[in-house]
Amino acid sequence: MSDEQKDRKIEIIHPPNRLKARVSVAGGGGGIDNELLRRAESAVARYTSETDFAEDIHGDIIRLQEALTSLERLQDNQAEFLMAMYEIAHDIRGVGETFGYPIASRLANSLCRFLEGRMHVSPAEKEILGAHIDALSMVIERKLQGDGGDDGRDLVEAIESLVEE
């Protein structure tokens, strides 16, 4: 360390933790308004009961298939399509379970894990992408809610095994 660095004074700034004051912890704190929480949960329940997840997500599956088709034509400049696929899968992963489709969330999570950080895919890797999209498409077309039973669990495990290192 140089003399110049030793002479510098370092100031550490600790911003106030406003969140801590609002969340109830054992022994005190502001807490969360239970009525507000109940109303939020009620709104989510109403929205999920009024929304047909399979119908809503159908367009996303089509966009995944279109991105894969574009990738199959390209050797270079694949990053844009891979990022688009990641974003779509990320959205599905986030909402699937909320709408009663945890199997779709698991498949989308596997797809996200596979796509993460990729800028290019080989022909064999395109096959893995296709398998994920086909599995998601089947889940949506058949409206497989829950874990999909034995067949659903087997399907997810088979797809996830394509991504394991």
N, C-alpha and C positions, 0 to 999 in steps of 0.2 A: 504494500500500500504506500503510495507517495505521501510526502509531507503535506501536499496540498489537499489530498483526500482526508488526511487525519485532522486538518484544521477546519474542515467543513462541519457545520452543525446540522444535525438531522432533527427534523421536527416530525413527530408522529401525530397524526390527527385521527382521533377516534370519533366518527360521526355517531350521533345519537341513534339508538336502536328503537325506533318508533314502533316497529312490529311487536317487539317483546312486550311493550306496554299494553298492547291491545289483545294479546293472547293470554288466556288464563293458564297459569302454571300452578303446580302444587305449591300452595303457600301464598297465592295472591295473583295480582295482575288484573287488567281490565276485563278480560274475557270476551267472548263472542256473544253477540245478541242472539239468543236462542230463537226468538221469533223471526228474526231476519234469516237465520239458517233454515228454519222450517219452511219459510216462504220460498227460498231459493231451491230447496229440495223438491218442493211441490211444483215449482215451475219446470224443473228438469223432468220430473215424472210426467207432467202434462205433455211437454214437448215430445218426449220419447214415445208416449202412447199414441200421439197424433201423427207421428212420422213413420213412413214405411222405409226403413233403412235400406232394404234391398233395392227398392226403386230409386232412392236417392243416390246410392253408391254405384248404380249401373253405369252412369256416365263416367265415373272414375275408372271403372274397369275398361271401358272402351278407350279412354285416354291412355291407360297402361298398354293396351294392345297396340294402339297406334304408335306409341313411342317405341315399342319393341320392333314393329315393322320398319320404322325409320332406322333403327339400329342395324337391322339386318341388311339394309342397303348401304350402310356406311362402314368404312374402315377407319376413317379419321373423324375428328370433331364429334365424338360421341358424348362428351361431357354434358352438353346441354340436355340431351335426352335422358341420360342417367340421372341427372339432378331432378328433372321433371318427374321421373318415375319414383325417385326417393321421396319427393314432396307429396305425391299422391299416396304412396304407401304409408307415409308418416301420418297423414290425415286419417286414413282408414284405421291404422293402429290406434289412434287416439279416440275414435268414436265407436268402434265396433262393439266393445264390451258394454258401453253405456246403452246401446240399443239392443242388447241381448245376443250379440254375435261375437263372443270371445274367440271363437274359432277364426273369424276373419281378422281379429286383432293379432292373434298369434301368427297367422300366415303373413300379414303385413309387417309384423315385427321381424320375422325371418327375412323378408325381402329387404327391409331397411338395413338389417345387419349385413346382408350380402352387398348392397349397393354402397354402403358407407365408404366414402373416400375414393371410390372408383372413378377413373376418368376414361377408361377404355375397357371393353370386354372382348374376350375371345369368342369364337363360335361355340365352344363348349359352355362357356359362361352364359351365352345367350339362351342356351337350352335350359339352364337353371332359372333364368328370368322367366322364360316361357312356362316352366312347370309351376312357378309361383302364381303367375297370372292365371293359368288354367285352373289351379286349385281355388283361387279367390273367385273366379268366375263361376265355378261349380257351386261353391258355397252360397253365392248370391242368387244364382238361378234357382237353386233348390230351397232357398231360404232356410239354410241349416243354422238354426239358432242353438244356443248352448254350446256344448263341446262337440256336437255332431255324433254322439254315441261312439261305439267302437270303431266304425268306419271313419268318422271324423277325426278321432284321436290318432288312428293309424295314418291317415292322410297327412295330418300336421306333423307327426313324427317323421314321416318319410321326407317331407319338404324341408323340415328343419335339419335333417341329416345332410342335406345337400350343402348347407352353409357351414356346418361344423368343421372346425379346422383339424 
